[in-house]
Amino acid sequence: MADGEEAVRYLRREGKFSDPSQYPFPNLLITDLKMPLMNGLEVLGWIRRHPEWAELQVVMLSGSGLDKDVLEAHRLGVRAYFVKPSEFNELQRIVRLIAEHWAAAKAPELPERCV
């Protein structure tokens, strides 16, 4: 996704994302705190205000390790918050860890309207 608003359009199946066979509902959303147009906290807040997406698991990556950002993300229901490392290899390790964790976890049953 290019920005937070595009992530919301994907979830709402708007515009080019209208075909669920091409754009399936995700089991996990990895978002960045600092995205253009709509930041990660705003996307997370939007998701949590819509019951049809309440079960969507969200992980946040950010360059910010500020307590206020981490606490706000957790208040809004993020499953995990990772501070982006400066080394690319370390970022790859974190993304691999996230992917392995969610692949091993049983995906939640999603409401019919979300699939």
C-alpha atoms as a printed R data frame, in Angstrom:
    type eleno elety resid chain resno       x       y      z
1   ATOM     1    CA   MET     A     1   0.000   0.000  0.000
2   ATOM     2    CA   ALA     A     2   1.220   3.476 -0.797
3   ATOM     3    CA   ASP     A     3  -0.484   5.164  2.173
4   ATOM     4    CA   GLY     A     4  -2.978   4.693  4.984
5   ATOM     5    CA   GLU     A     5  -5.975   5.757  2.913
6   ATOM     6    CA   GLU     A     6  -5.157   3.080  0.338
7   ATOM     7    CA   ALA     A     7  -5.043   0.482  3.136
8   ATOM     8    CA   VAL     A     8  -8.567   1.501  4.181
9   ATOM     9    CA   ARG     A     9  -9.771   1.359  0.557
10  ATOM    10    CA   TYR     A    10  -8.365  -2.182  0.354
11  ATOM    11    CA   LEU     A    11 -10.218  -3.243  3.501
12  ATOM    12    CA   ARG     A    12 -13.443  -1.637  2.265
13  ATOM    13    CA   ARG     A    13 -12.977  -3.257 -1.171
14  ATOM    14    CA   GLU     A    14 -13.234   0.062 -2.945
15  ATOM    15    CA   GLY     A    15 -12.108   0.928 -6.443
16  ATOM    16    CA   LYS     A    16  -9.407  -1.331 -7.826
17  ATOM    17    CA   PHE     A    17  -9.673  -3.544 -4.690
18  ATOM    18    CA   SER     A    18 -13.296  -4.551 -5.323
19  ATOM    19    CA   ASP     A    19 -12.546  -8.095 -6.516
20  ATOM    20    CA   PRO     A    20 -12.093 -10.371 -3.461
21  ATOM    21    CA   SER     A    21 -10.530 -13.110 -5.595
22  ATOM    22    CA   GLN     A    22  -7.677 -10.732 -6.462
23  ATOM    23    CA   TYR     A    23  -7.588  -8.885 -3.136
24  ATOM    24    CA   PRO     A    24  -8.514 -11.313 -0.343
25  ATOM    25    CA   PHE     A    25  -9.215 -10.150  3.177
26  ATOM    26    CA   PRO     A    26  -5.929 -10.296  5.127
27  ATOM    27    CA   ASN     A    27  -5.381 -12.344  8.279
28  ATOM    28    CA   LEU     A    28  -2.725  -9.853  9.331
29  ATOM    29    CA   LEU     A    29  -2.040  -6.210  8.554
30  ATOM    30    CA   ILE     A    30   1.477  -4.853  9.014
31  ATOM    31    CA   THR     A    31   1.431  -1.095  9.080
32  ATOM    32    CA   ASP     A    32   3.881   1.729  9.607
33  ATOM    33    CA   LEU     A    33   3.286   4.446 12.156
34  ATOM    34    CA   LYS     A    34   4.386   7.201  9.779
35  ATOM    35    CA   MET     A    35   2.461   6.721  6.529
36  ATOM    36    CA   PRO     A    36   1.288   9.519  4.269
37  ATOM    37    CA   LEU     A    37  -2.343  10.728  4.205
38  ATOM    38    CA   MET     A    38  -3.424   8.523  7.133
39  ATOM    39    CA   ASN     A    39  -0.838   7.338  9.652
40  ATOM    40    CA   GLY     A    40  -0.705   3.877 11.210
41  ATOM    41    CA   LEU     A    41  -2.496   4.983 14.396
42  ATOM    42    CA   GLU     A    42  -5.316   6.473 12.325
43  ATOM    43    CA   VAL     A    43  -5.621   3.262 10.269
44  ATOM    44    CA   LEU     A    44  -5.627   1.193 13.450
45  ATOM    45    CA   GLY     A    45  -8.265   3.453 15.026
46  ATOM    46    CA   TRP     A    46 -10.407   3.189 11.883
47  ATOM    47    CA   ILE     A    47 -10.172  -0.619 11.962
48  ATOM    48    CA   ARG     A    48 -11.152  -0.784 15.634
49  ATOM    49    CA   ARG     A    49 -14.165   1.498 15.096
50  ATOM    50    CA   HIS     A    50 -15.590  -0.918 12.526
51  ATOM    51    CA   PRO     A    51 -16.812  -4.160 14.114
52  ATOM    52    CA   GLU     A    52 -16.637  -6.057 10.822
53  ATOM    53    CA   TRP     A    53 -12.835  -5.718 10.946
54  ATOM    54    CA   ALA     A    54 -12.410  -6.040 14.725
55  ATOM    55    CA   GLU     A    55 -10.757  -9.476 14.450
56  ATOM    56    CA   LEU     A    56  -8.082  -8.273 12.023
57  ATOM    57    CA   GLN     A    57  -4.679  -8.617 13.672
58  ATOM    58    CA   VAL     A    58  -2.456  -5.548 13.252
59  ATOM    59    CA   VAL     A    59   1.298  -5.323 13.764
60  ATOM    60    CA   MET     A    60   2.981  -1.939 13.686
61  ATOM    61    CA   LEU     A    61   6.516  -1.184 12.551
62  ATOM    62    CA   SER     A    62   7.911   2.232 13.268
63  ATOM    63    CA   GLY     A    63  11.055   4.255 13.420
64  ATOM    64    CA   SER     A    64   9.649   5.672 16.646
65  ATOM    65    CA   GLY     A    65  10.196   3.990 19.955
66  ATOM    66    CA   LEU     A    66   8.611   6.871 21.853
67  ATOM    67    CA   ASP     A    67   6.548   5.649 24.792
68  ATOM    68    CA   LYS     A    68   3.559   7.762 23.707
69  ATOM    69    CA   ASP     A    69   3.498   6.107 20.262
70  ATOM    70    CA   VAL     A    70   3.897   2.572 21.622
71  ATOM    71    CA   LEU     A    71   1.268   3.135 24.338
72  ATOM    72    CA   GLU     A    72  -1.234   4.672 21.903
73  ATOM    73    CA   ALA     A    73  -0.787   1.777 19.460
74  ATOM    74    CA   HIS     A    74  -1.454  -0.715 22.251
75  ATOM    75    CA   ARG     A    75  -4.418   1.306 23.514
76  ATOM    76    CA   LEU     A    76  -5.899   1.047 20.014
77  ATOM    77    CA   GLY     A    77  -5.390  -2.719 19.949
78  ATOM    78    CA   VAL     A    78  -2.194  -3.411 18.040
79  ATOM    79    CA   ARG     A    79  -1.031  -7.025 18.527
80  ATOM    80    CA   ALA     A    80   2.674  -6.148 18.400
81  ATOM    81    CA   TYR     A    81   4.809  -3.044 17.971
82  ATOM    82    CA   PHE     A    82   8.334  -3.228 16.578
83  ATOM    83    CA   VAL     A    83  10.828  -0.401 16.285
84  ATOM    84    CA   LYS     A    84  12.475  -0.573 12.876
85  ATOM    85    CA   PRO     A    85  16.169  -1.340 13.225
86  ATOM    86    CA   SER     A    86  18.758   0.625 11.279
87  ATOM    87    CA   GLU     A    87  20.245  -2.572  9.791
88  ATOM    88    CA   PHE     A    88  18.354  -4.101  6.853
89  ATOM    89    CA   ASN     A    89  19.285  -7.654  7.905
90  ATOM    90    CA   GLU     A    90  17.698  -7.045 11.302
91  ATOM    91    CA   LEU     A    91  14.524  -5.716  9.634
92  ATOM    92    CA   GLN     A    92  14.392  -8.882  7.510
93  ATOM    93    CA   ARG     A    93  14.744 -10.966 10.684
94  ATOM    94    CA   ILE     A    94  11.819  -9.138 12.331
95  ATOM    95    CA   VAL     A    95   9.587  -9.517  9.263
96  ATOM    96    CA   ARG     A    96  10.494 -13.214  9.055
97  ATOM    97    CA   LEU     A    97   9.669 -13.622 12.760
98  ATOM    98    CA   ILE     A    98   6.269 -11.952 12.250
99  ATOM    99    CA   ALA     A    99   5.502 -14.135  9.218
100 ATOM   100    CA   GLU     A   100   6.510 -17.336 11.005
101 ATOM   101    CA   HIS     A   101   4.486 -16.475 14.093
102 ATOM   102    CA   TRP     A   102   1.280 -15.771 12.168
103 ATOM   103    CA   ALA     A   103   1.752 -18.729  9.844
104 ATOM   104    CA   ALA     A   104   1.967 -20.998 12.889
105 ATOM   105    CA   ALA     A   105  -1.051 -19.408 14.596
106 ATOM   106    CA   LYS     A   106  -4.519 -20.554 13.646
107 ATOM   107    CA   ALA     A   107  -6.180 -17.876 11.554
108 ATOM   108    CA   PRO     A   108  -9.382 -16.564 13.169
109 ATOM   109    CA   GLU     A   109 -12.711 -17.340 11.568
110 ATOM   110    CA   LEU     A   110 -13.759 -14.165  9.790
111 ATOM   111    CA   PRO     A   111 -17.357 -13.045  9.452
112 ATOM   112    CA   GLU     A   112 -18.913 -13.895  6.086
113 ATOM   113    CA   ARG     A   113 -19.069 -10.228  5.056
114 ATOM   114    CA   CYS     A   114 -15.264  -9.901  5.388
115 ATOM   115    CA   VAL     A   115 -14.330 -12.803  3.157
